[in-house]
Amino acid sequence: MKKHLQQYYVNVIDEYGVEGINATKIDFDIGNGKVGLELKIAKSLFKTANLHRLSGQIDDYMKYKYSNLIVIVFGEKHHTSERAMLTRIQEKVEEKDALFYYFELPERDKK
């Protein structure tokens, strides 16, 4: 992912330490704090504790560093049946003024 982002943006840092109490690390810092990018796997967010953790991460990221934050959630085809949960995740992200994107991963070849 880092190599891909570096093709389009200057100053891409992965696992960037965000200032604050918990010394939280965001997945990608783009442009020296211009944009923060956090990646998540859908099935992990279906657990309430992990969704609350994401909510806290967003709070920290936006308080200490990023006015532009993007949260990308990756899921598999069967996760789309969990539409209510995906909607809840999206609402949690967007109520904090971050952008939310969901991408369905292609199925793996079963050989």
C-alpha positions in Angstrom: 0.0 0.0 0.0 2.8 2.4 0.9 4.5 1.9 -2.5 1.2 2.6 -4.3 0.5 5.8 -2.3 4.1 7.0 -2.9 3.4 6.9 -6.7 0.8 9.7 -6.2 1.8 11.6 -3.0 4.9 13.1 -1.5 5.9 12.3 2.1 4.0 9.0 2.8 4.9 7.5 6.2 3.4 4.3 7.5 2.8 3.6 11.1 3.2 7.3 11.9 3.2 8.1 15.7 0.5 10.6 16.5 1.1 12.8 19.5 -1.2 12.3 22.5 -1.7 10.3 25.6 -1.7 6.8 24.0 1.1 7.3 21.5 -1.3 6.0 18.9 0.0 5.2 15.4 -2.0 5.9 12.3 -1.5 3.5 9.3 -0.5 6.3 6.9 0.4 10.0 7.2 0.3 11.7 3.8 1.9 15.1 3.2 3.3 15.7 6.7 0.0 15.7 8.5 -2.3 16.9 5.6 -4.2 13.6 5.5 -4.4 10.6 7.8 -5.3 7.2 6.5 -6.5 4.4 8.8 -7.2 0.9 7.4 -9.4 -1.7 9.0 -10.7 -5.2 8.3 -14.5 -5.3 8.4 -14.9 -8.5 10.5 -12.7 -7.0 13.3 -15.1 -4.0 13.5 -18.1 -6.3 14.0 -17.0 -6.7 17.6 -18.2 -3.8 19.7 -14.9 -3.4 21.5 -13.0 -2.9 18.3 -15.6 -0.4 17.0 -15.2 1.6 20.2 -11.4 1.4 19.8 -11.7 2.8 16.3 -13.9 5.6 17.6 -11.3 6.5 20.2 -8.5 6.4 17.5 -10.5 8.8 15.3 -10.9 11.2 18.3 -7.1 11.1 19.0 -6.1 11.5 15.3 -8.4 14.4 14.8 -7.6 16.1 18.1 -3.9 15.9 17.8 -3.1 15.9 14.1 -5.5 15.5 11.2 -8.4 17.7 10.1 -8.5 15.4 7.0 -8.9 11.8 8.0 -9.9 8.8 5.9 -11.0 5.5 7.2 -11.0 2.6 4.7 -12.7 -0.7 5.7 -11.9 -3.8 3.7 -14.4 -6.7 3.7 -15.2 -9.8 1.8 -18.3 -10.5 -0.2 -20.2 -12.2 2.6 -19.7 -9.1 4.8 -22.1 -7.1 2.6 -24.9 -9.2 4.2 -23.9 -7.4 7.4 -25.2 -4.2 6.0 -26.6 -2.9 9.3 -23.2 -3.3 11.0 -21.4 -1.7 8.1 -23.9 1.2 8.2 -23.2 1.6 12.0 -19.5 1.7 11.3 -19.9 4.3 8.6 -22.1 6.4 10.9 -19.6 6.2 13.7 -16.8 7.4 11.4 -18.8 10.1 9.7 -20.2 11.6 12.9 -16.6 12.4 13.7 -16.2 14.3 10.4 -13.9 11.7 8.9 -14.4 10.1 5.5 -15.5 6.5 5.2 -14.9 4.1 2.3 -15.7 0.4 2.1 -14.0 -1.8 -0.4 -14.9 -5.4 -1.1 -11.8 -7.6 -1.5 -11.7 -9.9 -4.4 -12.2 -13.6 -3.6 -9.1 -15.7 -3.3 -8.5 -18.5 -5.7 -9.3 -21.8 -4.0 -6.7 -24.2 -5.4 
